[in-house]
Amino acid sequence: RKEVEQDPGPFNVPEGATVAFNCTYSNSASQSFFWYRQDCRKEPKLLMSVYSSGNEDGRFTAQLNRASQYISLLIRDSKLSDSATYLCVVNSPAGFQKLVFGTGTRLLVSP
Amino acid sequence: DAGVIQSPRHEVTEMGQEVTLRCKLISGHNSLFWYRQTMMRGLELLIYFNNNVPIDDSGMPEDRFSAKMPNASFSTLKIQPSEPRDSAVYFCASSDQGGSTDTQYFGPGTRLTVL
């Protein structure tokens, strides 16, 4: 079983739609959770951290469910520029900030 | 401020040749991570350095791969001899472990093709 699992997609949505991605992780000792965004042929960039209480950054909302070991990302009012691959990232308790990346969910927003 | 710098951006080589990838950390950061990304396996951590010391190299595929950090701001990843299955995008990332945030910042990557 992979440490971090995501639906690869692609998710095809029209502009203005709301879309949600989920991700599950296997290590119950993980303490830090993130969503990274990766554009085609570019490097991953931190989109947002995910806190136990949930957090929101503009149109983006991240939630953590520790009991079920899943993380979600909600994007409201999708823009064309949101088209990218979204990587779910979990720290692996190894004494340092070792991050384990999911293989990503691809989002395509169309006009 | 300059971000993480990697060179070369693209490398095409023939099987059996030595390949050296280079990375310059963000000034003031103390940790460096080398990753490899392929379609099949996604992003995998190869090796992690903290304060120039290799802490975890469990992700290094085999003895053909070696990494060094000769000073606080620079690292190399060497593949000798290279094989076609090494074709991938290699990223390095730096962070300030123990600082106010230990976010990892990625360089633009080196796209390696081994023929």
Interface residues (C-beta under 8 A of the other chain):
Chain A: K42 E43 P44 K45 L46 L87 A94 G95 F96 Q97 K98 L99 V100 F101 G102 T103 G104
Chain B: S31 F33 R41 G42 L43 E44 L45 Y48 N50 I55 D56 F91 S95 Q97 D102 T103 Q104 Y105 F106 G107 P108 G109
